[in-house]
Amino acid sequence: MALTDVKVWSAKPSDKPIKLTDGFGMHLLVHPNGSKYWRFQYRFSGKQKMLALGAYPDVSLAEARERRDDARKLIANGTDPSEKKKANKIEESGALTFEAVARNWHSSNKTWSQGHRTLILNSLTTHVFPIIGLRNVTDLKTRDLLVPVKNSEKTGHLELASRLQQRITAIMRYAVHNALIDHNPAYDLAGAIATAKSVHRPALPLERIAEFMERIEAYKGKGLTQLAVRLCLLTFIHSSELRFARWSEIDFKNALWTIPAEREPLKNVKFSHRGSKMNSPHLVPLSKQAITILKEIETISGDHELVFTGFSYADKPISENTINKALRAMGYDTQKDVCAHGFRTMACSALIESGLWSRDAVERQMSHQERNSVRAAYIHKAEHLDERRLMLQWWADFLDANRKSIVNAV
């Protein structure tokens, strides 16, 4: 028989739990300590399940029946009421916002190096969370996920846009795997980003920097060559800017390398007059690691004009193929995997994705020519030198952080 308010109120505890049935799967469970709880038993997908409806007297008999009937309607419509209740609790706690899900996805990967982990979170914090971070993942459509990706594409950072697309897709896939959403709307982002039309300068993805650092350390070629590779990676300057470097350009006291617009030509050395690619002095702040390398190089070529003296003649620079030849010796295809020029792409990607540095500072350090003359004059005057010092030290520290860690793809 169905329960009544009087029966529920007067139900006495026993030395064992007592179950008082009301009907349609609902019962009142009376514990030995006198506490009373409403329960609803049902079957879903062939499994026997139990749903808590609340405690008596906070939830009356009538209220318990309403909750039972609501649960039965969900079952009739193909929804598990227990899972629905769990999802509601998660949503109420704010755990279903894109940012919350993204941070859980981020913390769930234990194979990334600390440097790469920081880089990924910074890119999301800077470029994604301000736009869709507070949105509920169950409400996000493809068009919503496309906004932060398109924003990066519009500013010309196509590689960043591509990485953001990959990370957003991975985050929404994580949401699917954890039963927060039924399908991944980010899959339809494929093909939404324009492909950059430029000369192919192969560069390793950031996920392979740990491997790269290990191969540089293990390189058995001439010592000056290894030092050239390491310094080029730290400063990401152009090949001719490195090859034709003079000791007079290096200011150890102020940790600054000033590459002039034009250099004094070397006898019988083609293009040795080349200085900065911007045709104006280019300042390269030197990280602590770069200073250490230059001090080591100084013991080899410090008595000569050139920083990187040739292996046969001290008045001739290293060959333009020296670094790429070393990369090939390390096992890389310089046409497909990475070349010396690719160091610039790697550094630019890391700096932009970190979200720590202004566009002006990155562009200036990359020695990109600013087309807008007014803006160019401002950038040249301001230089952003203090920020650039911090930026190059961050890049050097990032490389060190990956020295003994495996960095996996997102």
Beta strands, then each sheet from edge to edge (+ up, - down):
strand 1: 18-23
strand 2: 26-30
strand 3: 36-44
strand 4: 47-56
strand 5: 250-251
strand 6: 256-259
strand 7: 282-285
sheet 1: 1+ 2- 3+ 4-
sheet 2: 5+ 6- 7+
end
